[in-house]
Amino acid sequence: KQVAAYAPMIVLRGRGREGKSVVIEAAEDLKRPILPKIVAFRRQYGQEYYVILIAPDEVLDQVELATYDEACATTDISTLIARLAE
């Protein structure tokens, strides 16, 4: 099963987590076609990128753990930004 090309929303180079570049992706609901692309991306490039998924709590509760390295609820975006800015 193949998925279409994936271009991350945001890539933070040089701001790494665990020595990896950070990819930030957002999803408003589970029907987003981006979710399978993120899983495929992590499968192929997981050693190079740390994926942070931003979504509402009800979406995060249902998304597969293989989709991200770290999750952030939409209500906590300001905390995520402050932490990444450090």
N, CA, C and O atoms as a MOPAC input file, in Angstrom:
PM7 MOZYME 1SCF
protein

 N      0.84300 1    -1.18000 1     0.00000 1
 C      0.00000 1     0.00000 1     0.00000 1
 C      0.88400 1     1.23800 1     0.00000 1
 O      1.74800 1     1.38900 1     0.86400 1
 N      0.67200 1     2.11500 1    -0.96000 1
 C      1.47500 1     3.31800 1    -1.07200 1
 C      0.64700 1     4.54000 1    -0.68600 1
 O     -0.57900 1     4.54400 1    -0.80100 1
 N      1.33800 1     5.56500 1    -0.23100 1
 C      0.68600 1     6.83200 1     0.07400 1
 C      1.32000 1     7.91400 1    -0.78800 1
 O      2.44900 1     7.77200 1    -1.25800 1
 N      0.58000 1     8.99300 1    -0.98500 1
 C      1.08100 1    10.10700 1    -1.78800 1
 C      2.21800 1    10.81300 1    -1.06800 1
 O      2.48100 1    10.55700 1     0.10700 1
 N      2.88300 1    11.69600 1    -1.78400 1
 C      3.99800 1    12.44900 1    -1.20900 1
 C      3.55300 1    13.22400 1     0.02500 1
 O      2.40000 1    13.63700 1     0.14300 1
 N      4.49200 1    13.40600 1     0.93200 1
 C      4.20400 1    14.09600 1     2.18400 1
 C      5.14400 1    15.28000 1     2.33800 1
 O      6.36400 1    15.12200 1     2.27400 1
 N      4.58500 1    16.45700 1     2.54200 1
 C      5.36100 1    17.66100 1     2.84000 1
 C      4.91200 1    18.15200 1     4.21200 1
 O      3.77300 1    18.59300 1     4.35800 1
 N      5.77200 1    18.08600 1     5.21300 1
 C      5.39300 1    18.49600 1     6.57200 1
 C      4.95100 1    19.95900 1     6.63500 1
 O      5.39400 1    20.79200 1     5.84500 1
 N      4.06100 1    20.25100 1     7.60000 1
 C      3.63000 1    21.62900 1     7.81600 1
 C      4.80400 1    22.50900 1     8.23700 1
 O      5.04400 1    23.56500 1     7.65300 1
 N      5.53500 1    22.05500 1     9.26500 1
 C      6.65500 1    22.82800 1     9.80100 1
 C      7.80700 1    21.87100 1    10.09500 1
 O      7.60400 1    20.80000 1    10.66600 1
 N      9.01100 1    22.26400 1     9.70200 1
 C     10.21300 1    21.50100 1    10.04700 1
 C     11.16500 1    22.45700 1    10.75500 1
 O     11.51900 1    23.50400 1    10.21200 1
 N     11.57400 1    22.09700 1    11.96200 1
 C     12.50800 1    22.90000 1    12.74700 1
 C     13.86800 1    22.22500 1    12.70400 1
 O     14.10800 1    21.24800 1    13.41300 1
 N     14.73300 1    22.73500 1    11.89200 1
 C     16.07900 1    22.17300 1    11.80500 1
 C     16.95300 1    22.86000 1    12.84700 1
 O     16.83300 1    24.06400 1    13.07100 1
 N     17.80700 1    22.11100 1    13.46200 1
 C     18.68800 1    22.67700 1    14.46100 1
 C     18.00200 1    22.91400 1    15.80300 1
 O     18.62500 1    23.44800 1    16.72000 1
 N     16.75000 1    22.53400 1    15.93700 1
 C     16.01300 1    22.66900 1    17.19100 1
 C     15.63400 1    21.28300 1    17.67900 1
 O     14.59500 1    21.09300 1    18.31100 1
 N     16.47600 1    20.33300 1    17.38000 1
 C     16.16500 1    18.93200 1    17.54200 1
 C     15.75900 1    18.43600 1    18.90500 1
 O     16.09200 1    19.01500 1    19.93900 1
 N     15.03700 1    17.35800 1    18.87100 1
 C     14.66100 1    16.57200 1    20.04200 1
 C     15.31300 1    15.22200 1    19.81600 1
 O     15.21900 1    14.64800 1    18.73000 1
 N     15.96000 1    14.73000 1    20.82300 1
 C     16.63400 1    13.43900 1    20.71500 1
 C     17.61800 1    13.41600 1    19.54600 1
 O     17.84900 1    12.36300 1    18.95300 1
 N     18.20100 1    14.57500 1    19.21100 1
 C     19.15500 1    14.66300 1    18.10900 1
 C     18.52500 1    14.64400 1    16.73000 1
 O     19.23100 1    14.48700 1    15.73400 1
 N     17.22300 1    14.80000 1    16.65100 1
 C     16.50000 1    14.75600 1    15.37800 1
 C     15.91000 1    16.12500 1    15.06100 1
 O     15.64100 1    16.90800 1    15.97200 1
 N     15.70600 1    16.42300 1    13.77400 1
 C     14.96200 1    17.60700 1    13.38200 1
 C     13.50400 1    17.39200 1    13.77500 1
 O     13.01600 1    16.26200 1    13.76400 1
 N     12.81600 1    18.46300 1    14.11800 1
 C     11.43100 1    18.37200 1    14.58000 1
 C     10.46900 1    18.67700 1    13.43700 1
 O     10.63500 1    19.66100 1    12.71700 1
 N      9.46800 1    17.82800 1    13.28300 1
 C      8.36200 1    18.05100 1    12.34000 1
 C      7.11800 1    18.30900 1    13.17500 1
 O      6.79100 1    17.53600 1    14.07600 1
 N      6.42400 1    19.40700 1    12.86700 1
 C      5.17000 1    19.71600 1    13.55500 1
 C      4.03900 1    19.59600 1    12.55000 1
 O      4.08000 1    20.19000 1    11.47300 1
 N      3.04500 1    18.83100 1    12.91000 1
 C      1.89000 1    18.58500 1    12.04200 1
 C      0.62100 1    18.76500 1    12.85800 1
 O      0.59400 1    18.45800 1    14.05000 1
 N     -0.42800 1    19.26000 1    12.21800 1
 C     -1.70800 1    19.46100 1    12.90600 1
 C     -2.80600 1    18.69100 1    12.18100 1
 O     -2.76500 1    18.52500 1    10.96200 1
 N     -3.78500 1    18.22800 1    12.94600 1
 C     -4.94100 1    17.52500 1    12.38300 1
 C     -6.17100 1    17.90400 1    13.19400 1
 O     -6.17600 1    17.79100 1    14.42000 1
 N     -7.19800 1    18.34800 1    12.51200 1
 C     -8.42400 1    18.74300 1    13.20600 1
 C     -9.34200 1    17.56700 1    13.48200 1
 O    -10.12200 1    17.58400 1    14.43400 1
 N     -9.24200 1    16.53000 1    12.62900 1
 C    -10.10900 1    15.36400 1    12.80600 1
 C     -9.42000 1    14.12100 1    12.25800 1
 O     -8.36900 1    14.21300 1    11.62300 1
 N    -10.01500 1    12.96700 1    12.50600 1
 C     -9.42100 1    11.69100 1    12.08700 1
 C     -9.54600 1    11.41600 1    10.60300 1
 O     -8.87800 1    10.51900 1    10.08800 1
 N    -10.37000 1    12.15100 1     9.91200 1
 C    -10.58100 1    11.90600 1     8.48600 1
 C     -9.52200 1    12.55500 1     7.60600 1
 O     -9.56000 1    12.42200 1     6.38300 1
 N     -8.58400 1    13.25200 1     8.22200 1
 C     -7.52900 1    13.91900 1     7.46100 1
 C     -6.64400 1    12.88900 1     6.75300 1
 O     -6.15500 1    11.95500 1     7.38800 1
 N     -6.43700 1    13.05000 1     5.46500 1
 C     -5.57100 1    12.10400 1     4.74700 1
 C     -4.10300 1    12.21900 1     5.15500 1
 O     -3.28400 1    11.38600 1     4.76800 1
 N     -3.77000 1    13.24200 1     5.93100 1
 C     -2.38800 1    13.43000 1     6.34800 1
 C     -1.92200 1    12.37300 1     7.34500 1
 O     -0.73400 1    12.05100 1     7.38800 1
 N     -2.81800 1    11.84100 1     8.13100 1
 C     -2.41700 1    10.89700 1     9.18100 1
 C     -1.70900 1     9.65700 1     8.63700 1
 O     -0.64900 1     9.31000 1     9.15900 1
 N     -2.23600 1     8.96600 1     7.61200 1
 C     -1.48200 1     7.82000 1     7.07300 1
 C     -0.14400 1     8.23100 1     6.46200 1
 O      0.80700 1     7.45000 1     6.47200 1
 N     -0.06700 1     9.44800 1     5.93300 1
 C      1.19300 1     9.93100 1     5.36300 1
 C      2.24000 1    10.12300 1     6.46100 1
 O      3.41800 1     9.82400 1     6.26500 1
 N      1.80000 1    10.62300 1     7.61700 1
 C      2.73000 1    10.81600 1     8.72800 1
 C      3.25700 1     9.46700 1     9.21000 1
 O      4.44700 1     9.33000 1     9.49100 1
 N      2.38000 1     8.47500 1     9.30500 1
 C      2.80500 1     7.13800 1     9.72700 1
 C      3.84700 1     6.58900 1     8.75200 1
 O      4.86700 1     6.04800 1     9.17800 1
 N      3.59800 1     6.72500 1     7.45700 1
 C      4.54800 1     6.24200 1     6.44600 1
 C      5.86400 1     7.01500 1     6.52700 1
 O      6.93800 1     6.42800 1     6.39100 1
 N      5.78500 1     8.32000 1     6.74500 1
 C      6.97000 1     9.15800 1     6.88500 1
 C      7.81600 1     8.70100 1     8.08000 1
 O      9.03400 1     8.56300 1     7.97300 1
 N      7.15700 1     8.47000 1     9.21100 1
 C      7.88300 1     8.01100 1    10.40900 1
 C      8.50500 1     6.64300 1    10.18800 1
 O      9.60800 1     6.37400 1    10.66300 1
 N      7.80800 1     5.78800 1     9.47600 1
 C      8.34500 1     4.45900 1     9.20300 1
 C      9.64500 1     4.57300 1     8.39500 1
 O     10.60200 1     3.83800 1     8.63900 1
 N      9.66700 1     5.50000 1     7.43600 1
 C     10.82700 1     5.62900 1     6.56100 1
 C     11.92500 1     6.52000 1     7.15500 1
 O     13.10900 1     6.22200 1     6.99800 1
 N     11.54700 1     7.60300 1     7.83100 1
 C     12.53200 1     8.58500 1     8.29800 1
 C     12.54600 1     8.77900 1     9.80700 1
 O     13.04400 1     9.79600 1    10.28900 1
 N     12.02200 1     7.84400 1    10.54800 1
 C     11.91800 1     7.95600 1    11.99900 1
 C     13.23500 1     8.19000 1    12.71100 1
 O     13.24900 1     8.76300 1    13.80000 1
 N     14.33600 1     7.76400 1    12.12600 1
 C     15.64400 1     7.96100 1    12.74500 1
 C     16.12700 1     9.39900 1    12.62300 1
 O     17.01900 1     9.82300 1    13.35900 1
 N     15.53000 1    10.16100 1    11.68000 1
 C     15.99600 1    11.52200 1    11.40700 1
 C     15.06600 1    12.61400 1    11.93100 1
 O     15.49800 1    13.74400 1    12.15300 1
 N     13.80100 1    12.28200 1    12.12600 1
 C     12.80700 1    13.30400 1    12.47800 1
 C     12.01500 1    12.91400 1    13.72000 1
 O     11.71200 1    11.74200 1    13.94400 1
 N     11.68700 1    13.92500 1    14.52200 1
 C     10.87300 1    13.79000 1    15.72200 1
 C      9.54900 1    14.47900 1    15.39500 1
 O      9.52200 1    15.69200 1    15.18900 1
 N      8.45900 1    13.72600 1    15.34600 1
 C      7.16800 1    14.26000 1    14.91400 1
 C      6.30400 1    14.65000 1    16.10500 1
 O      6.04900 1    13.84600 1    17.00200 1
 N      5.85400 1    15.91800 1    16.09200 1
 C      4.92300 1    16.41800 1    17.10100 1
 C      3.58300 1    16.63000 1    16.41200 1
 O      3.49400 1    17.37800 1    15.43900 1
 N      2.55300 1    15.98000 1    16.90700 1
 C      1.20900 1    16.10500 1    16.34400 1
 C      0.37200 1    17.00300 1    17.24600 1
 O      0.26600 1    16.76100 1    18.44900 1
 N     -0.21900 1    18.03900 1    16.66000 1
 C     -1.10300 1    18.94700 1    17.37900 1
 C     -2.52800 1    18.65500 1    16.92100 1
 O     -2.82100 1    18.66700 1    15.72500 1
 N     -3.40300 1    18.39500 1    17.87700 1
 C     -4.79400 1    18.06300 1    17.55000 1
 C     -5.66000 1    18.25100 1    18.78900 1
 O     -5.14400 1    18.32900 1    19.90400 1
 N     -6.97100 1    18.32300 1    18.59900 1
 C     -7.87200 1    18.35700 1    19.75300 1
 C     -7.74000 1    17.05800 1    20.55900 1
 O     -7.39000 1    16.01100 1    20.01400 1
 N     -8.02200 1    17.14400 1    21.85400 1
 C     -7.91400 1    15.96600 1    22.72500 1
 C     -8.67600 1    14.76200 1    22.18900 1
 O     -8.16600 1    13.64300 1    22.23400 1
 N     -9.88900 1    14.97100 1    21.68400 1
 C    -10.69200 1    13.84500 1    21.20300 1
 C    -10.05100 1    13.16000 1    19.99500 1
 O    -10.25800 1    11.96500 1    19.78300 1
 N     -9.28100 1    13.90100 1    19.20600 1
 C     -8.55700 1    13.29800 1    18.07500 1
 C     -7.33200 1    12.55000 1    18.60200 1
 O     -7.08000 1    11.41400 1    18.20000 1
 N     -6.57500 1    13.17800 1    19.49500 1
 C     -5.37900 1    12.52700 1    20.04200 1
 C     -5.70700 1    11.21700 1    20.73600 1
 O     -4.91400 1    10.27600 1    20.70200 1
 N     -6.86500 1    11.15000 1    21.36200 1
 C     -7.27600 1     9.92400 1    22.04000 1
 C     -7.47100 1     8.75700 1    21.07800 1
 O     -7.40500 1     7.59900 1    21.48800 1
 N     -7.71000 1     9.05200 1    19.80200 1
 C     -8.02400 1     8.00000 1    18.83800 1
 C     -6.93500 1     7.75400 1    17.79900 1
 O     -7.00400 1     6.78000 1    17.05000 1
 N     -5.93500 1     8.62600 1    17.74700 1
 C     -4.86600 1     8.48600 1    16.75700 1
 C     -3.89700 1     7.39800 1    17.22300 1
 O     -3.58200 1     7.29600 1    18.40900 1
 N     -3.43500 1     6.59300 1    16.27400 1
 C     -2.45400 1     5.54400 1    16.57700 1
 C     -1.17100 1     6.15000 1    17.13100 1
 O     -0.74700 1     7.21500 1    16.68100 1
 N     -0.55900 1     5.49500 1    18.08800 1
 C      0.70000 1     5.98100 1    18.65100 1
 C      1.81900 1     6.01400 1    17.61200 1
 O      2.77900 1     6.77000 1    17.75900 1
 N      1.70200 1     5.20200 1    16.56800 1
 C      2.71300 1     5.18600 1    15.51000 1
 C      2.71300 1     6.45900 1    14.67900 1
 O      3.59800 1     6.65400 1    13.84600 1
 N      1.73000 1     7.32600 1    14.89400 1
 C      1.60900 1     8.54500 1    14.10800 1
 C      2.57800 1     9.62700 1    14.57300 1
 O      2.96100 1    10.47800 1    13.77100 1
 N      2.98200 1     9.62300 1    15.82900 1
 C      3.78700 1    10.72800 1    16.34700 1
 C      4.76900 1    10.25600 1    17.42500 1
 O      4.64400 1     9.16700 1    17.98400 1
 N      5.74900 1    11.12300 1    17.69000 1
 C      6.66900 1    10.90700 1    18.81400 1
 C      6.14400 1    11.62700 1    20.04700 1
 O      6.33400 1    11.17400 1    21.17600 1
 N      5.48100 1    12.75600 1    19.81400 1
 C      4.94000 1    13.55800 1    20.90500 1
 C      3.61000 1    14.15100 1    20.44500 1
 O      3.46600 1    14.54300 1    19.28700 1
 N      2.64800 1    14.21400 1    21.35100 1
 C      1.34200 1    14.79900 1    21.03600 1
 C      1.16500 1    16.07800 1    21.84000 1
 O      1.67800 1    16.21200 1    22.95100 1
 N      0.42600 1    17.01900 1    21.25100 1
 C      0.12100 1    18.27200 1    21.92700 1
 C     -1.33400 1    18.61500 1    21.64900 1
 O     -1.74700 1    18.71000 1    20.49400 1
 N     -2.10400 1    18.80100 1    22.70300 1
 C     -3.50000 1    19.21200 1    22.53300 1
 C     -3.53600 1    20.65600 1    22.03800 1
 O     -2.65900 1    21.45500 1    22.36800 1
 N     -4.53700 1    20.97600 1    21.25900 1
 C     -4.64800 1    22.33700 1    20.72600 1
 C     -4.72900 1    23.37600 1    21.83600 1
 O     -4.35600 1    24.53200 1    21.63300 1
 N     -5.20500 1    22.97900 1    22.99000 1
 C     -5.29300 1    23.91300 1    24.11700 1
 C     -3.93400 1    24.18700 1    24.75300 1
 O     -3.80900 1    25.10700 1    25.56100 1
 N     -2.91100 1    23.40300 1    24.40100 1
 C     -1.57800 1    23.55200 1    24.99000 1
 C     -0.52900 1    24.07100 1    24.00900 1
 O      0.66800 1    23.93600 1    24.26200 1
 N     -0.95300 1    24.65000 1    22.91500 1
 C     -0.00500 1    25.10500 1    21.89000 1
 C      0.96400 1    26.13800 1    22.44800 1
 O      2.15200 1    26.09700 1    22.12800 1
 N      0.48900 1    27.05500 1    23.26600 1
 C      1.38900 1    28.09100 1    23.78900 1
 C      2.50200 1    27.47700 1    24.62600 1
 O      3.63300 1    27.96300 1    24.59700 1
 N      2.20400 1    26.42800 1    25.36500 1
 C      3.24300 1    25.74000 1    26.15100 1
 C      4.26400 1    25.08100 1    25.22500 1
 O      5.46900 1    25.14700 1    25.46900 1
 N      3.77400 1    24.45000 1    24.16500 1
 C      4.67100 1    23.81200 1    23.19200 1
 C      5.57900 1    24.84600 1    22.56100 1
 O      6.78600 1    24.61900 1    22.46700 1
 N      5.04400 1    25.96700 1    22.12800 1
 C      5.84300 1    27.01000 1    21.48900 1
 C      6.90600 1    27.54300 1    22.44400 1
 O      8.05900 1    27.73400 1    22.05800 1
 N      6.50900 1    27.78200 1    23.69700 1
 C      7.47900 1    28.27800 1    24.67500 1
 C      8.60600 1    27.27100 1    24.90000 1
 O      9.77300 1    27.64900 1    25.00100 1
 N      8.25900 1    26.02100 1    24.97400 1
 C      9.27200 1    24.97800 1    25.19800 1
 C     10.21000 1    24.86100 1    23.99500 1
 O     11.42000 1    24.71200 1    24.16900 1
 N      9.66800 1    24.92800 1    22.78500 1
 C     10.49700 1    24.82300 1    21.59900 1
 C     11.38100 1    26.04900 1    21.41800 1
 O     12.46400 1    25.95300 1    20.84100 1
 N     10.92900 1    27.20100 1    21.90700 1
 C     11.70100 1    28.43400 1    21.77700 1
 C     12.91500 1    28.47200 1    22.70100 1
 O     13.85600 1    29.22600 1    22.45300 1
 N     12.90200 1    27.67100 1    23.75700 1
 C     14.02300 1    27.65400 1    24.70600 1
 C     15.28400 1    27.14200 1    24.09400 1
 O     16.31200 1    27.06800 1    24.76700 1

